[in-house]
Amino acid sequence: MSNVVPLMPKTHRGRKEELGFFVRVGHNDHRVVLDLLANGERGLFGVVVAAQHANRHSELISDARDRGLDVILDPKTQEMATPGGFTSSLSGLPWADDDFHRLSAFTGGQGRERVESVVRYAVEGGFTQLIGPTHLLNGPNDAWLRTDVQSMGWAKDALNAADVKMPLIYSLALPIAVLRDRTMRQALMPAILDVPCDAIWLKIENFGDDSSGEKTAAYLEACRDFHAAGVPLVADYVGGLPGLATLAFG
C-alpha cells in the first residue's frame, strides 16, 4: 500500500489559483468582445489593445475597466522595427518615425523621450498595464537586448515620476531556435534579470497553436529558466494543443 496516495477531502484542499487568460483585440474585434462581456463572459482576465487601435476601441477600454479587467497597451515597437512592419496605421503614433528601425532611435535623450511618449499614451488612454517598448532579438548578443533593458528602465522611471501604479510587461520576442538552445538561454538570463518589470510575456517566433510536441516540450523547459526572474510568465500568441500543454504544466 506504500504506493497509494489518499485523496484529501474537498474541504481540506487549497484554493485553486486561476490561470490568466488575455485576448488580443484585432481591428474589428472590439464589438465581439463587448458582446461577450455584456452576455456575462467571465473567462477573461484582460484585453490587449494595439496602440493604433486605441481610439477605435475606446468603448471596449472603458467597459473592460469598469468590469475590473486589465486593459493592456501594446506599443507595437517590435513590428515597427521589422522590414515591412512600419505600416501607415502605425506611422501616426507619437513615437513613430522613419528612423524607428535604427538602434539610435532608442538611445540617448531622443530614446528616452520616445519611451516617455509611450508611457504618456498608456496613462492618458486609460490603460491598466503596459507592454514595454522592446524588439525582436536574434540572440543574446543582439544589440537590441541592452537597449531594450534601458528602455524598460526609462519606462519604469516615467511611471514612477507620474506616480502611476501601472504594471510594466517585458515582451521577450525570440526565434524558437534561440529559445530551445540552453546555452543561448543562459546567456540571456543576466540581462533579463536586470529588466524592471512585473511580468514577462514570451513571444516566440515559429511557435504557436500548430507547433509540434517536441517544440512544446522545449518551450516548457525554457520557461523553467525564465521563472528565475521571479515574475509571472505569459505565453503570448499561443493557443491550441501547445496552449493547453502550457496550462497543464503551470
C-alpha positions in Angstrom: 0.0 0.0 0.0 3.0 2.3 0.0 2.2 3.5 -3.5 -1.3 4.6 -2.6 -1.9 8.3 -2.1 -5.1 9.1 -0.2 -7.1 11.9 -1.7 -7.8 14.9 0.5 -11.4 15.8 1.3 -12.5 18.8 -0.8 -12.8 21.0 2.3 -9.1 20.5 3.0 -7.8 21.3 -0.4 -6.1 24.7 -1.0 -7.9 27.2 -3.1 -7.1 26.7 -6.8 -5.3 29.6 -8.3 -6.9 30.8 -11.5 -4.8 30.9 -14.7 -4.8 34.2 -16.5 -6.3 34.4 -20.0 -5.9 37.5 -22.1 -7.3 38.3 -25.6 -5.6 40.4 -28.2 -8.3 42.5 -29.8 -8.0 42.8 -33.6 -9.1 45.8 -35.7 -12.8 44.7 -35.8 -12.9 42.5 -32.7 -14.0 45.1 -30.2 -17.7 44.6 -30.9 -17.4 40.9 -30.5 -15.6 41.2 -27.1 -18.1 43.9 -26.0 -20.9 41.5 -26.7 -19.2 38.6 -24.8 -18.7 40.8 -21.8 -22.3 42.1 -21.9 -23.5 38.5 -22.0 -21.7 37.5 -18.9 -18.3 36.2 -20.1 -16.2 35.5 -17.0 -13.2 33.8 -18.5 -11.1 36.8 -19.4 -8.5 38.5 -17.2 -7.9 41.3 -19.7 -7.6 42.5 -23.3 -4.6 43.6 -25.2 -5.1 46.6 -27.5 -2.7 47.6 -30.3 -1.7 51.3 -29.9 -3.0 52.2 -33.4 -6.5 50.9 -32.4 -6.8 52.7 -29.1 -9.3 55.3 -30.3 -11.3 52.7 -32.3 -11.5 50.5 -29.2 -12.2 53.3 -26.7 -15.6 51.9 -25.7 -14.1 48.5 -25.0 -11.3 50.0 -23.0 -13.8 51.9 -20.8 -16.2 48.9 -20.5 -13.4 46.4 -19.6 -12.0 48.8 -17.0 -15.5 49.1 -15.4 -15.7 45.4 -15.2 -12.3 45.1 -13.4 -10.4 43.6 -16.3 -6.9 44.6 -17.3 -6.6 46.7 -20.4 -3.1 46.3 -21.8 -1.4 48.6 -24.3 0.9 47.1 -27.0 3.0 49.9 -28.4 3.8 47.7 -31.5 7.5 48.6 -31.3 8.5 45.0 -32.3 6.5 45.1 -35.6 7.5 48.7 -36.4 11.2 47.9 -36.4 10.9 44.9 -38.8 11.2 45.1 -42.6 7.8 45.9 -44.0 6.3 46.3 -40.5 6.1 50.1 -40.4 2.6 50.5 -41.9 0.7 53.7 -42.5 -1.6 53.0 -39.5 1.5 52.8 -37.2 3.1 55.9 -38.6 0.6 58.1 -36.9 1.7 57.0 -33.4 3.6 59.7 -31.4 6.7 57.6 -31.1 6.9 56.6 -34.7 9.2 58.0 -37.4 11.3 56.8 -40.4 14.3 56.1 -38.1 12.4 53.8 -35.9 14.2 50.6 -37.0 17.6 52.1 -36.1 19.2 51.4 -32.7 19.9 55.1 -32.3 16.1 55.8 -32.1 16.1 54.3 -28.6 19.4 55.7 -27.2 20.3 58.9 -25.5 17.8 61.8 -24.9 15.8 61.0 -28.1 15.3 57.4 -27.0 14.2 58.4 -23.5 11.7 60.9 -25.0 10.4 58.2 -27.2 9.8 55.8 -24.3 8.2 58.5 -22.2 5.7 59.2 -25.1 4.7 55.6 -25.0 4.1 55.8 -21.2 2.1 59.0 -21.6 -0.1 57.4 -24.3 -0.8 54.5 -21.9 -1.6 56.7 -18.9 -3.8 59.1 -20.9 -5.6 56.3 -22.7 -6.8 54.7 -19.5 -4.8 51.5 -19.8 -4.1 49.4 -16.7 -0.9 47.7 -17.9 1.8 48.5 -20.5 3.8 46.2 -22.7 7.2 47.9 -22.7 8.9 49.1 -25.9 11.0 46.1 -26.9 12.2 44.5 -30.1 12.7 41.1 -31.7 16.0 39.6 -30.7 18.2 37.3 -32.7 20.1 36.0 -29.7 22.0 37.1 -26.5 24.5 39.2 -28.5 21.8 41.2 -30.2 22.5 44.9 -29.6 18.7 45.5 -29.1 18.9 43.5 -25.8 20.7 46.0 -23.7 18.9 48.9 -25.4 15.5 47.3 -24.5 16.6 46.8 -20.9 17.5 50.5 -20.8 14.1 51.4 -22.4 12.3 49.3 -19.8 14.1 51.3 -17.1 13.1 54.6 -18.6 9.5 53.4 -18.8 9.6 52.5 -15.1 11.1 55.8 -14.3 8.4 57.6 -16.2 5.6 55.8 -14.4 7.2 56.5 -11.1 7.6 60.2 -11.9 4.0 60.4 -12.8 3.1 58.5 -9.6 1.2 55.9 -11.6 1.0 52.3 -10.4 0.8 50.6 -13.7 2.3 47.1 -14.1 5.0 47.0 -16.8 5.3 44.0 -19.0 8.6 42.8 -20.7 7.8 41.3 -24.0 10.6 38.9 -24.8 10.5 38.1 -28.5 12.8 35.4 -29.7 13.1 32.8 -32.5 12.3 29.3 -31.3 15.8 28.2 -32.3 17.2 30.6 -29.7 14.7 29.6 -27.0 15.4 25.9 -27.3 19.2 26.4 -27.1 20.0 26.2 -23.4 23.4 27.8 -23.8 21.8 30.9 -25.5 19.0 31.0 -23.0 21.5 31.0 -20.1 23.5 33.8 -21.8 20.2 35.9 -22.0 19.4 35.5 -18.3 21.8 38.1 -16.7 20.2 40.8 -18.9 16.7 39.6 -18.3 17.2 39.5 -14.6 18.1 43.2 -14.8 14.8 44.1 -16.5 12.5 46.2 -14.3 9.1 44.5 -15.0 6.1 43.0 -13.3 5.6 40.1 -15.8 7.4 38.6 -18.8 5.4 37.7 -21.9 7.2 35.2 -24.2 6.5 36.0 -27.8 8.3 33.2 -29.7 8.8 33.2 -33.5 7.7 29.9 -35.1 5.9 28.7 -32.0 2.1 28.8 -32.0 -1.1 26.7 -31.9 0.2 24.3 -34.6 3.6 23.6 -33.1 4.9 20.0 -32.6 5.1 18.2 -29.2 8.9 18.5 -29.4 8.7 22.3 -29.7 6.2 22.5 -26.9 8.5 20.4 -24.6 11.4 22.7 -25.5 9.2 25.8 -24.7 8.2 24.4 -21.3 11.8 23.6 -20.5 12.8 27.2 -21.3 10.0 28.5 -19.1 11.7 26.8 -16.1 14.8 29.0 -16.7 12.8 32.2 -17.0 11.0 31.6 -13.7 14.3 32.7 -12.2 13.2 36.3 -12.8 10.5 35.8 -10.1 7.7 37.4 -12.0 4.7 35.8 -13.8 5.2 34.3 -17.3 2.6 34.6 -20.1 2.7 32.6 -23.3 1.9 35.2 -25.9 0.2 34.2 -29.1 -0.1 30.6 -28.0 -3.3 28.5 -28.4 -4.4 25.1 -29.5 -2.7 22.0 -28.0 0.5 23.8 -27.2 -1.5 26.3 -25.3 -3.3 23.6 -23.3 0.1 21.9 -22.6 1.5 25.2 -21.1 -1.6 25.4 -18.9 -1.4 21.8 -17.8 2.2 22.3 -16.8 1.5 25.5 -14.9 
